[in-house]
Amino acid sequence: MERKLVSPEELQREIDARLNTKQEVLDTDAIVPVPLPQRTTPDAGGCNWRVDFDGAGAGPEDVISRVVGEMQGRYNLRE
């Protein structure tokens, strides 16, 4: 599947929308702040970005990993 090319801000909004509507996050009564994605050298799968969720209390790590992994398969940052 070819990845859609988006800006870092568009990707940040998409991750935020998907992450903060997951029931596991809603159950915590918190909003997980999503940092701006950073461009990287493409990995073995072709993804050219990463997001660093730093600090304690960022949110349910398994949900964050799942959502980010899904987004890495769908989107790349445009040049």
C-alpha positions, 0 to 999 in steps of 0.5 A: 500500500502506498503511503499518503504524503502529509505535512508534520502538522497534518500527521500530528492532527491525524494521530491526535484524532485517532489516539484520543478517541480510543476507549482505552484513552477515554477511560483515563479521563486524560488527553494524550498530547501528541508531539510533532512528528520528526522526519527520519531516514526511511526504515526497512518498511519505508516509513520516514518519520517518528514521534517521541512521546517523552515523559511519564504519564503520556498515556497508555503505551500499548495504545500509543504504539498501536496507533503510531504503528498504524499511522506509520503504515499509512503516511509519510512526511512529504519533502 
